[in-house]
């Protein structure tokens, strides 16, 4: 089978990951993954320069012909042009960057860009946990919560190219809780990792570890497993909120499966059992048996999705 190798990048708010990804075989082949700090607060021009540097480094290392560059990026992306049309305060100056055009100008390689959550979902849907499924709702739960709906292998983009913001849907348990987007009552501030930490501390849990470093989600999960009541309550609150929203989303979208990934999705039974119970309580009977499965590509999902989008578009252009 003919294979193609793509320079693939995943641009996040804290780090930029890059690797050579080869597609066309039985499974994606991912070369050594390079990671460098994004240094987003230095502005969009600095981030762009870092991206171009990483591309050039991989081009120099490659010992095969390269098809081009596939990029997964934080922010709202126009996948037709590869422009970043909007980015929040976590990446100042990134919005408005003509990313694909600038990478092609600097390297001579064709480039396609996809939003990072959409790329993650595309990787899992075509090559990971959703492989073979007619449709899937992919949800990543970590520092934030992102999602995407994939049907017959294609991403639902929406009118503004930002469909899938499941972290910013209304959640009863979050009533009155401010969200980073400026609204209140959204899922993300209570079900993502920082929300679990805040709730644990609010319930009387430690703010720091014994060495003085800030409390983190993995430690809270360990404490929940050991019977810490505050840790259990914080995880159950987050799991219940996510499960209710997933049930609502399945009522609307009716996917073949739900794929959960991200650090929070690795939490133990107090979180997962509550999440499943809440899902079944909210889902209508026809969709209550929708399987919820774990992602299999891990942190490589956006790299695979970006490469896949370069070779085989993630979206379908509607005819005029």
N, C-alpha and C positions, 0 to 999 in steps of 0.2 A: 504494500500500500504506500502511496506517495505521502511523504511527510514534509512538513514545513516547520521551520524554526523562527520564532518571533522574539524580539526583545520586548520583554513584558515588565511593566512598572506598576506599583500600587502606591499612590500618593495619599498619605493620611496626615492628620494634624500634627503628629509627633514624629513619624518616621516615613521614609521612602524605601520601599523594598523593590528589588529588581532581580531578574533572572532571565535566562534563556529558556523558553518553553517550546517544546516540540510537540506538535499535534499531528494526528493522522495514523498513529499506531493503535494498538489495543487500548492504551491508556496514555494520558498526558505524561510527558517526560520533562521534569523540572530540574534545571541545573542548579549549581550553587546559588543560594539566595544572598544577595548583598543588601545590607541595611545601613542607612545613614540617617542622621537627624534631619527632620524637615526644616527646623528653625523657622517656623511659620511667621513668628513675630517680626522677622527681618523683612517681611513683605513679599509680594508676589514675584517681583523680579528676581529676588534671591532664590526663591523656590524654583522658578523656571530655570535659572542657571544651574542649580543642583541637579534637576531632572536631566537636562541636556548633558551634563558631565557624566551622569550614571549611564545614559544611553551610549555615549561615546566609549566609555570604559568597557561595556559589554560587547560593543561592536569590535573593539580591538582584541578582546579575548576570544571571540568566536572563531571556530575553525571550520564552520560550514557556511553556506550561503544563507543570508538572512532575508526573510520575506518582508519584514518591516517592523514597526513598533506598535504595540498595543498598550494602552494606558488605562488604568483604573484610578479615578481621582475623586477626592472629597469635593463637595460642592455640587451645584446643579450644572449638568453638562448637556450641551446640545450635541448629541451623538452624530448628527449629520455633518457638522462643521468641526467638531472637536474643540469648541470654545467652552470656557467656564463662564456660564451666564450669571451665576450668583454664588457667593461664599459668605459664611457668617464671620463673626468677629474672631473666631478661632484661627482663621487664615486671612488676615487683613491684606487687601490688595490682590488676592487671588482671583476674585470675580473680575471678569472682563479680559482674562488672559486667553489669547488665541493659541491654545496649547498645541494642538496638532500642527497648525501652520508653522509655529516657531520651531518645533522639533524637526519637522521636515526641512525647514530652511537651514537649520544648523547641521543636520546629519545627512541630508539627501535621501532619507528613507521615508516611505509613506507611513502615515501614522493615523490611528483611529483611537478615539477616547470614549470611555463610558464612565458613568458615575460609579463610585466604589461599591456601593451596596448593590447596584444593578449588576456590576461585574461579578461580585461574590455570588449572587443568585444565579447568574448565567453559568458560572463554573460548576456550581452544585447541581443545577438542573440538567445540564448536558453531560457532565462527566463525574458527578458525585452522587449524593444521596437521592437525587431525583431522576437519575438516569433510567429511562424507560417509562417514566410517569408522564401521562398526558398533560397534567398541569400540576404546579406546586406553588405553595406560598412559602417563601424563604424568609426567615426572620433571624437576624443576628442580634444577640443580646449581650452587651459588654458594658463599656463605659457609656455608650448610648444604645439606642434601639433603632435599627433600620430594617427595611423589608422590601420585598419585591414579589410580584405575581408573575409567574412564567407559565405560558400556555403554549403547548406544542413547540417548546423550545425557544419561544420568543418572549421578550420582556414587554410587559404593559408599561409604556412610558407615561401616558397621560398627556393632557393638553400643554402642560408646561414642563414636560420631561422630568417630573419629580414624583410620579406615582409610587406608592409603596411606603410612604412615611408613617408606618404603623406606630412608631413611638410618639406620634403627635395626633393620635386619635383620643377622643374623650374617654375617660376612665372614671367610674363612680368613686373609687377609692382615692382618687387624686383631686377631688373637689376642693378648690381653693388653693391648691399647691402650685406655685409658680413654675413655669417651664422655661428652659433656655431660649425658646423661640419667642418669648414675650407673652404668650397666652397662659392660661391656668387650666388645671384639670386634665392634663395629658398623661399618658401612660409612662413615658420615659423617666420623669423625675422620681417615680416611686419604684419602678420595676427594673431599671438599669442598675449597674453596680454601685455608683455613687449614692443612689437612693437607698439601697440596702444598708450601706455604711451609715448614712445619716440616721436612718431609723434605728439601727442598732445602738448608736450613741445616744439618741433621744430616749431610748428605753433603759438607759443606765449602763450600757456597755462601754468598754475602754475606748478612749480616743486614740491611744497610741499603744504600740507593742512594748514589751519589756525593754527593748533597746532604744526606745524613744522615737522610732519611725512610725508614721501614721498607720492607723488601722486599715486593713485591706480585705477584700472580699474572700480570698482564699482562707484567711484566718477565721473569719466569721463562719464560713462553711465548716471548718474543722471544729469550731466551738459548738455549732449547732449539732453536729454528729456526736459530740461529747455530752450533750444535754443542756447547754447554756440556754436558758429560757429566752433571753433577749435576742440571741442569735436565731433561735428557732422562729420567734415571732416576726423578726425582720425578714427572714427568708420566706416564710409563709405568706406574709403580706405581699411581697413582690411576686411570688408564684401565683397567688390567687388573682392578682390584677392582670398578669399576662395571660393566664388561662381564660379569663372572662373575655378579654379582647380577642384572643385567638378563636374562641367559640363564635363571637360575633362576626369575625372576618370570614370564617368558614360558612356561616349562614349566608353571607353575601356572595362569596366567590366560589364556593363548593370545589376546592382543589382536590386532586387525587391524593395528595399528601401535604403535610406541613413539615418543613425542614428547619430544625432549630440548631443554631450554632452560636459561637461566642463564649466568653469565659463564664458568664452567669449560667448558661445552659449546662455547664459541668457541675452545678451544685448538686448536693446529695438529696436524699429522699424527702426531707422536710420541704424543700422547694419543689421538687418534681412531683411528688404525690399530690401536693396542694394544687399545683398547676393543672395536672390532669383532671382532678376532681372539679375544679372551677370550669375547665373547658367543657366537660361533659354536662355540667349544670347549665351552661349558657347555650350550647349548640343544640340546634333542632334535631329531632330524632334521625332524619335521613343522613345528617353529616356527623353525628356524634361518634361514629366509629372511624372517622378519618384518621389514618395513622399519623402520629407525630414522631418523626425520626430525627436522628442526629446527623449533622453534616459530616462528611468523610474527608473533605479536602483541607480542613483546618485553615490556617493562615494563608495557605497557598491558593485558596478559592478565587480571590480577586485576580491573582496573576494568571491563573488558568482562564478565567472569564475574560480578561482583557485580551489575551492571545486569541481566544475563540472568537471574540467580537471582531478582531482584525481580519480573521480568515472568513468567518461566516457571520454576517451581521446579526446583532442581538434583537433587532426590531424589524418590523415590516412597514415599509413606506406605503401609505394609502394613496391611491390614485386620485387626481383632481376630478 
